[in-house]
Amino acid sequence: MKEFEKLLFEDTKRRETQKALTEIKLGLFEQREEETFDYSLYTKMTYSKKYKGLYDLYQNNETFELVMVCPLVENNKGDFNERKDLTPYAYDVLYLDYLDDEAYALVKQAAVHEKSRFIDVFYYSSIVVYFVFLALTIGATAYVSSTMANGFENSLMLCGALWGSLVLFTALLPILLIQYRKFKAQ
């Protein structure tokens, strides 16, 4: 292979590894224990580290399907005491669902929106907290001004930090609203 072909292959391995890890996180695989695994039908695509330190990524040469393979050897845990001379008694294989680039992008986007409940809860709770903080600031200012001798001037000095925080939160709230609307529009 020429040097640029090696670079392109390394980048392909990186992208395929990332794609495989995302599919595993989303549960788009079938796990089976196979007695044999024919490595000649596959190209090794593992980039940098193995998945969980045990699984190597392979791509089928004909169908381009991705599989994660872990040879099962008695007492080998992927550590420094691992014996390389033992033959595997079976293979733990994760057969990943085949997704082209367009389907993969759609699945990733759907997964983000499926897990967006945290973002919704954060957005609505931040609005509630803002209005509670506004009410507490107005209430604290009114209480301090009614109990102090010089009234309003002393209340502003004592509650200045609250009012400063409220101004900051008021400036941040529209930014949060815009970002939330952009997220929901995607």
trRosetta pair geometry for C-beta under 8 A, 3 or more apart (Angstrom, degrees):
i j d omega theta_ij theta_ji phi_ij phi_ji
1 5 4.3 -130 -172 93 99 124
1 6 5.2 125 117 -59 125 81
1 9 7.0 -28 -165 -8 160 142
2 5 4.7 94 55 7 76 107
2 6 7.2 -137 96 -7 40 86
3 6 5.7 -52 -153 32 33 113
3 7 6.6 33 151 -17 65 103
4 7 5.5 -50 -149 36 38 114
4 8 6.3 38 152 -18 67 104
5 8 5.7 -52 -145 39 33 110
5 9 6.2 34 154 -20 65 106
6 9 5.7 -55 -145 37 30 111
6 10 6.4 32 154 -20 64 105
7 10 5.8 -53 -148 35 30 111
7 11 6.5 28 154 -16 64 105
8 11 5.7 -54 -148 38 33 110
8 12 6.3 36 151 -21 65 105
9 12 5.5 -50 -147 36 34 114
9 13 6.4 38 152 -21 64 103
10 13 5.6 -51 -149 35 32 114
10 14 6.5 36 151 -21 63 103
10 47 7.4 111 -166 -123 66 106
11 14 5.5 -49 -149 33 35 114
11 15 6.5 31 154 -15 66 104
12 15 5.9 -56 -147 39 32 108
12 16 6.1 27 157 -15 67 110
12 45 7.8 -86 121 -139 86 106
13 16 5.9 -57 -140 42 28 108
13 17 6.1 31 158 -22 64 107
13 45 4.9 -171 -130 -164 81 70
13 46 7.3 -2 -172 78 116 20
13 47 4.3 146 134 -72 98 105
14 17 5.9 -56 -148 35 26 111
14 18 6.5 24 155 -16 62 107
14 47 4.7 145 -89 -151 52 164
14 48 8.0 55 -106 -12 84 102
15 18 5.8 -56 -149 38 31 110
15 19 6.2 33 152 -20 66 107
16 19 5.4 -51 -144 37 33 115
16 20 6.2 35 155 -21 65 104
16 45 5.0 -54 97 173 137 140
16 47 7.6 136 64 -20 81 121
16 57 6.8 158 123 146 103 141
16 59 6.4 -44 -171 -65 155 129
16 66 6.4 176 -178 -97 104 131
17 20 5.7 -53 -147 36 30 111
17 21 6.4 29 155 -17 64 106
17 45 6.5 -170 -60 136 81 95
17 46 6.8 81 -97 -145 121 35
17 47 4.1 -117 -15 28 152 112
17 48 7.7 144 137 30 172 88
17 57 5.6 -171 -103 17 76 163
18 21 5.8 -54 -146 37 31 110
18 22 6.4 31 154 -18 64 106
19 22 5.8 -57 -151 36 30 111
19 23 6.4 29 152 -19 65 106
19 66 7.3 164 99 -24 107 163
19 99 7.5 -155 -178 68 118 111
19 104 6.0 -31 -139 -146 111 146
20 23 5.7 -54 -147 36 32 111
20 24 6.4 33 154 -20 65 104
20 45 7.9 130 -21 101 143 127
20 51 7.6 -100 120 -62 117 140
20 57 5.3 168 36 -123 172 131
20 66 5.0 -133 -93 153 110 150
20 68 6.6 135 175 -59 130 105
20 96 5.7 -104 -131 -68 81 164
21 24 5.7 -52 -148 35 33 112
21 25 6.5 35 152 -20 64 104
21 51 6.8 -174 -95 -107 89 114
22 25 5.7 -53 -150 35 33 112
22 26 6.3 21 155 -9 66 110
22 104 7.8 88 89 -166 137 101
22 108 6.4 -16 176 -97 145 101
23 26 5.8 -63 -146 46 31 105
23 28 4.3 -83 -165 65 87 111
23 29 6.2 101 136 -48 103 98
23 66 7.6 131 42 74 153 133
23 96 4.9 71 113 -153 150 116
23 97 6.5 -161 -158 43 128 85
23 99 7.1 -177 -92 10 123 129
24 27 7.6 43 -177 -72 31 26
24 28 7.6 -88 -65 49 24 70
24 29 5.9 1 -102 -8 64 139
24 51 7.2 113 -8 -155 171 147
24 68 7.3 26 -78 -17 131 150
24 94 6.8 23 -104 161 107 153
24 96 7.3 -66 -60 -101 75 109
26 107 6.7 82 170 160 173 114
26 111 5.6 -83 -104 -98 119 141
28 96 6.4 50 110 -159 87 75
28 97 4.4 -80 168 21 101 120
28 99 7.4 13 150 -33 154 126
28 107 7.3 12 -57 -173 154 152
29 68 7.7 -5 -147 19 153 111
29 94 4.7 10 170 179 142 97
29 95 6.1 152 -163 77 79 45
29 96 4.8 -39 -100 -99 98 55
29 97 6.6 -124 -81 -14 44 75
30 94 7.4 152 73 -159 37 52
30 95 4.7 -16 59 60 90 104
31 92 7.0 -5 -168 -176 99 87
31 93 7.3 160 -151 86 52 47
31 94 5.3 -22 -97 -102 77 71
31 95 7.7 -170 -79 19 26 73
32 93 5.5 -19 67 65 80 96
32 95 6.7 17 13 -8 107 111
33 72 7.4 4 -144 -15 105 148
33 90 5.2 20 177 158 99 136
33 91 7.1 156 -159 77 55 44
33 92 5.7 -27 -104 -100 75 61
33 93 7.4 150 -106 19 23 78
34 37 5.6 100 94 -67 134 86
34 90 6.6 156 80 -171 39 83
34 91 4.7 -21 65 63 93 99
34 93 5.2 19 0 0 117 129
35 90 5.7 -56 -110 -116 41 82
35 91 7.7 11 96 18 5 84
36 91 7.3 28 171 5 9 121
37 69 5.8 125 -176 -139 165 136
37 71 7.9 -126 33 -90 134 80
37 91 4.3 4 -26 9 127 171
37 93 6.5 159 -98 -72 127 127
38 41 5.0 55 106 3 108 109
38 42 7.6 135 101 -2 66 96
39 42 5.8 -79 -155 50 46 101
39 58 7.5 -120 -135 -121 70 151
41 60 6.2 -13 144 -140 96 76
41 61 6.0 -135 -179 18 51 104
41 62 7.4 -43 -167 2 95 102
42 58 3.8 26 168 171 136 124
42 59 6.3 143 -158 66 81 33
42 60 5.8 -48 -100 -94 78 43
42 61 6.6 -149 -100 -25 22 84
42 67 7.0 -75 -117 46 144 115
43 58 6.6 150 70 -159 36 73
43 59 5.1 -22 59 59 92 90
43 61 6.0 105 -24 -79 97 84
44 56 6.2 -33 -143 165 99 125
44 57 7.4 103 -168 82 56 59
44 58 5.7 -42 -102 -101 46 79
45 57 4.5 -69 78 111 92 103
45 58 6.2 147 13 -115 91 20
45 59 4.9 67 -35 -17 135 103
45 66 7.2 -73 52 -127 149 98
46 49 7.8 -100 176 106 104 19
46 50 6.0 -17 -149 -95 138 64
46 56 4.6 -70 -51 -150 133 78
46 57 4.8 144 -77 33 62 83
47 57 7.6 -20 2 43 73 134
49 53 7.2 -37 175 -90 105 56
50 53 5.4 74 78 -149 107 17
50 54 6.0 177 135 40 132 16
50 55 5.7 153 176 63 96 44
50 56 5.7 -54 -121 -76 103 60
50 78 7.4 -135 72 -138 143 137
51 54 7.2 -54 85 59 65 64
51 55 4.0 -30 64 66 103 111
51 56 7.9 -168 19 -68 88 15
51 57 7.0 90 -17 -51 115 92
51 68 5.7 -36 42 -144 145 136
52 55 5.9 54 43 8 97 100
53 78 4.4 126 140 138 104 155
54 70 4.5 29 142 -127 104 121
54 77 8.0 -69 -85 -173 115 43
54 78 5.0 -108 -82 -55 75 138
55 68 4.1 19 175 174 129 109
55 69 6.5 138 -152 61 74 27
55 70 4.7 -58 -88 -59 70 97
55 92 7.7 -83 -94 93 99 103
55 94 6.9 7 -145 13 146 120
56 68 7.1 159 75 -154 32 61
56 69 5.6 -27 60 61 84 85
56 70 7.6 146 12 -80 68 51
57 66 6.3 -18 -166 -165 98 105
57 67 7.6 152 -154 82 52 41
57 68 5.7 -31 -95 -99 62 72
58 66 7.3 149 81 -155 44 55
58 67 5.2 -20 65 65 94 89
58 68 7.7 158 19 -96 76 23
58 69 5.8 14 2 -1 122 119
59 64 5.9 -7 -179 -150 107 51
59 65 7.2 163 -153 79 61 32
59 66 5.6 -29 -99 -97 73 66
59 67 7.9 164 -90 21 27 71
60 63 4.6 4 99 52 137 86
60 64 6.1 -83 69 -27 84 11
60 65 4.6 25 14 46 126 79
60 66 7.8 -120 0 -64 81 24
60 67 7.2 72 -44 -5 90 108
63 98 7.0 -87 152 -89 103 148
64 98 7.1 94 92 -136 81 116
65 95 7.2 4 155 -162 127 84
65 96 6.9 172 179 69 82 79
65 98 4.8 -73 -104 -76 86 107
66 96 4.4 -13 81 50 97 131
66 98 7.6 146 14 -98 76 64
67 93 5.6 -12 -176 -168 118 99
67 94 6.4 156 -162 77 61 56
67 95 5.5 -21 -109 -104 95 54
67 96 6.5 -158 -87 9 38 85
68 93 7.1 153 79 -157 54 47
68 94 4.0 6 50 48 104 111
68 96 7.1 80 -12 -37 90 106
69 91 5.6 -19 -159 -175 96 118
69 92 7.4 142 -158 77 44 54
69 93 5.4 -6 -104 -106 73 79
69 94 7.9 -138 -61 26 37 70
70 91 6.8 148 73 -164 46 64
70 92 4.3 -13 62 59 104 103
70 93 7.8 -161 27 -70 67 40
71 88 3.7 -115 -173 -75 99 143
71 91 5.6 -37 -105 -106 51 80
72 88 5.4 97 57 -160 51 101
72 89 5.9 -65 98 58 97 79
72 90 4.6 -3 48 69 128 79
72 91 6.4 -161 3 -91 88 22
72 92 5.7 94 -53 -22 107 93
73 76 4.0 25 82 18 109 131
73 82 7.9 88 81 -158 135 94
73 83 7.5 -143 148 68 139 87
73 86 4.8 116 -161 105 123 121
73 87 7.5 179 -109 107 104 19
73 88 5.1 -83 -65 -100 81 64
73 89 7.1 132 -108 3 42 80
74 86 6.9 -112 44 176 82 152
74 89 6.9 52 -36 -8 89 126
75 83 7.9 38 90 14 103 110
76 82 4.6 67 -145 -136 95 92
76 83 6.5 -111 -84 39 108 71
76 86 6.9 -164 -40 63 129 134
77 81 8.0 30 40 63 95 98
77 82 7.0 -137 47 -79 50 98
78 82 6.2 21 -108 -64 12 142
79 82 5.9 148 61 -34 51 92
83 86 4.9 71 100 -8 111 107
88 91 6.1 62 136 -70 149 72
99 103 4.3 -135 -160 96 88 112
99 104 4.3 121 126 -66 124 81
99 107 6.3 -58 -138 2 155 142
100 103 5.2 86 51 16 71 103
100 104 6.8 -132 96 -9 32 94
101 104 5.6 -56 -144 36 29 115
101 105 6.4 31 157 -20 64 104
102 105 5.9 -53 -151 33 30 110
102 106 6.6 27 152 -15 63 106
103 106 5.6 -55 -149 39 34 112
103 107 6.2 35 154 -20 67 106
104 107 5.8 -54 -145 37 30 110
104 108 6.3 31 155 -19 64 106
105 108 5.8 -54 -147 36 30 112
105 109 6.3 27 155 -16 64 108
106 109 5.8 -57 -146 39 30 109
106 110 6.2 30 155 -19 65 108
107 110 5.7 -55 -145 39 30 111
107 111 6.3 34 154 -23 64 105
108 111 5.7 -54 -149 33 29 112
108 112 6.7 32 152 -21 63 102
109 112 5.7 -49 -152 30 34 113
109 113 6.7 24 154 -9 64 106
109 186 7.0 -133 -155 145 112 107
110 113 5.9 -60 -149 43 34 105
110 114 6.0 39 152 -26 68 108
111 114 5.4 -50 -141 34 32 115
111 115 6.4 12 163 -2 64 109
112 115 6.4 -71 -150 48 25 95
112 116 6.6 51 146 -58 61 98
113 116 5.1 -27 -149 -12 39 128
113 186 7.8 -157 -70 91 111 96
115 118 6.9 -3 159 11 76 105
116 119 4.7 -45 -166 37 75 117
116 120 6.1 80 135 -23 83 95
116 183 7.3 158 -139 153 131 120
117 120 5.5 -53 -148 37 37 113
117 121 6.2 36 154 -18 69 105
118 121 5.8 -54 -146 38 30 110
118 122 6.2 31 154 -20 64 107
119 122 5.6 -53 -145 37 30 113
119 123 6.3 32 155 -21 64 106
119 180 7.3 164 161 -123 105 87
119 183 6.5 -112 162 139 153 159
120 123 5.8 -55 -147 34 29 111
120 124 6.4 15 162 -6 65 109
121 124 6.3 -62 -143 44 27 101
121 125 5.8 21 162 -14 66 116
122 125 6.1 -61 -138 43 23 106
122 126 6.2 26 160 -24 62 109
123 126 6.0 -59 -151 31 24 110
123 127 6.9 21 154 -15 61 103
123 176 6.8 165 -127 161 80 109
123 180 4.9 89 -115 -111 140 144
124 127 5.8 -52 -152 33 36 110
124 128 6.5 34 152 -16 66 105
125 128 5.5 -53 -146 39 37 112
125 129 6.1 38 154 -20 69 106
126 129 5.7 -51 -141 39 31 111
126 130 6.3 41 154 -27 63 103
126 173 7.6 176 138 -114 109 81
126 176 6.3 -102 110 172 151 163
127 130 5.6 -49 -150 29 31 116
127 131 6.8 22 157 -11 63 104
127 173 7.5 95 -103 -143 70 112
128 131 6.2 -61 -152 40 31 103
128 132 6.3 29 152 -17 66 109
129 132 5.6 -55 -143 40 33 112
129 133 6.1 34 156 -20 67 107
130 133 5.8 -59 -149 38 26 110
130 134 6.3 30 151 -22 63 105
130 169 5.6 176 -123 157 95 127
130 170 7.9 124 -160 -80 120 55
130 173 5.9 60 -112 -90 160 130
131 134 5.3 -45 -144 33 36 117
131 135 6.5 37 155 -18 64 102
132 135 5.8 -54 -150 37 32 110
132 136 6.3 30 152 -17 65 107
133 136 5.6 -54 -144 39 32 111
133 137 6.2 35 156 -22 65 106
133 165 7.5 -98 174 117 134 114
133 166 6.5 -177 131 -98 107 87
133 169 6.7 47 89 48 148 173
134 137 5.9 -55 -147 35 28 111
134 138 6.5 23 157 -13 64 107
134 166 6.3 108 -99 -137 67 120
135 138 5.9 -56 -146 40 30 107
135 139 6.0 29 155 -18 65 112
136 139 5.6 -57 -142 42 29 112
136 140 6.0 30 159 -20 66 106
136 162 7.6 -124 111 -155 90 132
137 140 5.9 -52 -142 37 27 108
137 141 6.3 26 157 -17 62 108
137 159 6.7 126 -160 -178 76 120
137 162 4.4 171 -121 154 97 118
137 163 6.4 132 -172 -77 129 57
137 165 7.9 -161 -88 70 133 99
137 166 5.2 -15 -50 -59 174 140
138 141 5.8 -56 -147 39 29 111
138 142 6.3 28 155 -18 64 108
139 142 5.8 -55 -145 38 30 109
139 143 6.2 28 157 -19 65 107
140 143 5.8 -54 -143 37 30 110
140 144 6.2 25 160 -15 66 108
140 159 5.4 151 114 -109 109 126
140 162 6.2 120 71 -17 142 177
141 144 6.1 -56 -142 40 27 105
141 145 6.1 22 160 -15 64 112
141 155 5.0 94 -158 163 67 121
141 156 7.5 39 -137 -77 108 52
141 159 4.7 -127 -86 66 80 170
141 162 7.5 -148 -52 83 95 136
141 163 7.5 65 -74 -61 131 108
142 145 6.0 -59 -141 41 26 107
142 146 6.2 20 161 -16 63 111
142 155 7.8 71 -58 -152 13 152
143 146 6.1 -63 -147 38 26 105
143 147 6.3 5 162 -4 64 115
144 147 6.3 -69 -142 45 27 99
144 148 5.8 17 166 -17 68 118
144 154 6.7 -139 153 114 104 90
144 155 4.0 142 97 -116 107 86
144 158 5.2 -154 -161 74 156 138
144 159 6.0 -175 29 -33 151 114
145 148 6.3 -55 -127 38 25 104
145 151 4.8 41 -166 -171 81 66
145 152 5.1 28 -131 -85 124 50
145 154 7.3 153 -103 69 57 84
145 155 3.7 -40 -62 -36 83 150
146 151 7.6 39 -77 -127 25 80
148 151 5.9 -178 83 -71 93 22
148 154 4.1 -134 152 83 159 143
148 155 6.3 -167 26 -52 137 79
148 158 7.8 177 -57 -2 149 141
149 154 7.4 77 54 -11 63 153
150 153 5.1 -49 136 54 117 107
150 154 4.8 116 69 -23 100 110
151 154 6.6 122 64 31 19 98
151 155 6.7 -38 159 -8 43 111
152 155 5.6 -58 -144 37 32 113
152 156 6.4 32 158 -20 66 103
153 156 6.0 -55 -153 33 29 109
153 157 6.7 27 151 -16 63 105
154 157 5.6 -54 -148 37 36 111
154 158 6.1 25 157 -11 69 110
155 158 5.9 -58 -140 45 30 104
155 159 5.6 -3 168 12 68 118
156 159 6.4 -67 -124 58 23 87
156 160 5.9 57 161 -72 61 84
156 163 7.3 -16 -145 0 72 152
157 160 5.9 -18 -148 -27 23 117
159 162 4.7 -45 -171 39 79 120
159 163 5.9 80 130 -22 87 98
160 163 5.7 -58 -147 40 33 108
160 164 6.1 35 154 -21 68 106
161 164 5.6 -51 -144 36 32 113
161 165 6.3 33 156 -18 64 105
162 165 5.8 -55 -150 37 29 110
162 166 6.3 31 151 -21 63 108
163 166 5.4 -52 -146 36 34 115
163 167 6.5 38 154 -21 65 100
164 167 5.8 -50 -151 32 32 111
164 168 6.6 31 151 -16 63 105
165 168 5.6 -55 -151 37 35 113
165 169 6.2 32 153 -16 68 107
166 169 5.7 -53 -143 40 32 110
166 170 6.2 37 154 -24 64 106
167 170 5.6 -53 -147 34 30 114
167 171 6.6 29 153 -17 63 104
168 171 5.9 -57 -153 35 31 109
168 172 6.4 22 153 -14 66 111
169 172 5.6 -60 -143 41 34 108
169 173 6.2 48 157 -38 67 100
170 173 6.0 -39 -145 15 29 117
171 174 7.4 -59 -172 29 33 99
171 175 7.5 24 143 -9 62 112
172 175 5.5 -62 -158 40 47 114
172 176 6.1 49 148 -23 77 105
173 176 5.6 -54 -147 36 33 113
173 177 6.4 37 154 -22 66 105
174 177 5.3 -51 -146 35 37 116
174 178 6.3 38 155 -20 67 102
175 178 5.8 -52 -149 35 31 110
175 179 6.4 28 154 -15 64 107
176 179 5.9 -57 -146 40 30 108
176 180 6.2 30 156 -20 65 109
177 180 5.8 -57 -146 36 27 111
177 181 6.4 25 157 -17 63 107
178 181 5.9 -58 -150 37 29 109
178 182 6.5 30 153 -19 64 106
179 182 5.7 -53 -148 35 33 112
179 183 6.4 35 153 -21 65 105
180 183 5.6 -52 -149 34 32 113
180 184 6.4 27 155 -14 66 107
181 184 5.8 -55 -144 40 32 108
181 185 6.2 35 155 -24 65 108
182 185 5.7 -57 -148 33 30 113
182 186 7.0 41 153 -33 61 96
183 186 6.1 -47 -161 13 33 113
